[in-house]
Amino acid sequence: MESSSSSAYEDKQLVCKECNREFVFTATEQQEYAAQGRRHPPGRCPSCLSARRVRLRREEPEKDEQRRSFPVTCAKCGLPAEVPFRPRPGRPALCRECYLAERR
């Protein structure tokens, strides 16, 4: 016996917002979208979606590039250092060694 939820879905013709070609949003895909909690149908056809993912992966900066460090003078030892946050005026910033020593 077929469940009533699978009969609620029917294949739909959609238009890709990038290439303007029609593509089929199948009943099975609609069920998968619903199971994942997605409320809106896809806006891109499978080939444009795949190309977009490849493009985004290429444009994504490496993890090392994502991390930004800021130059400071350590408030404790006075040596130049870099910290992984933007220092605020009036708040002391410590080099790694002084920070770790203070935490102990």
N, C-alpha and C positions, 0 to 999 in steps of 0.2 A: 504494500500500500504506500502510495506516494504521500509525503508530508505536505500539509497545506502551505508551509512557508516556501517550498520550492516552486509551487504553482503561482505564487504571488509575483514572481519575476518573469519577465519576458525580454528577449533580446531587443535592444534599442539601437537605433542609428544615431550616432552623435557626429558632430563636426569638430575637427581638430582646430584649436585656436592658433596654431602656428602655420600649418600647411593648408588649412581649409578643406582638407579631404574628409570624406565620411569614413567612419569606422564603426564596428559593431561592439557594443558594450553588452556582452553576453549575460544571460541569466545567472550563470555560474559565477562570473566576475562580480555581478551585483550582490550575490549572496556573500562572497568573500569580503567585499567592501562593507556590507552590513555587519558581518561578524567582527571586523576590525574596528567598528565604530565610526566609519567614514560616512558622512551624510551627503556628500556631493559627488556626482559622477566625474570621471576623469575629464580633463580639459584638453589633453593631448592624445594623439593616436600612439600606439605602441612604438612605432619607429621614431617619432619625434621625442617621446618620453625617454627612450633609450639614448638618443643622441644628446639630449639635455643632460642626462646623468653623466655621460662621458665628458661633456664640456665642463660641467661643474666640478668633476673630479680633477680635471686638468687645471682648473683655475684655483682650486683649493690650495692655500699656502701650506707648506710643510709645517709640522708642529714646532720646529725650532724657530721658524719665521713668525709664528703666531705669538710666541712669548716675547714680551717686550720688557726691557729693563731700563731703569732710570738711574743716571749718575747722581750720587750723593757724597757728602763727606760725613763719615761716621761721627755721631755725636759723642761717642765714648772715647775712641782712640784717635780720631782726627784724620784717619787715612781715607783716601778716595775709595769708593765702593760702588757697586750697582745693586739696586733692589728691584724685585719684580712687581712693584706697585708705584703709583705716582705719589711722591712724597707731598704731604700737606705743609704749608707754611706754619711755623710754630710748633710742629710736632717733630720730635727727634727721630732720626732714622739711623739704624745701626748696621754695620757691616755684618756679614754672616757669622764671623768668629765671635764678635761681641754679643750678637743676638743669642747665639747658642750658649755662650758662657752665662748670660743673664738668665736664661731659662732653667739652668741647673740648680 
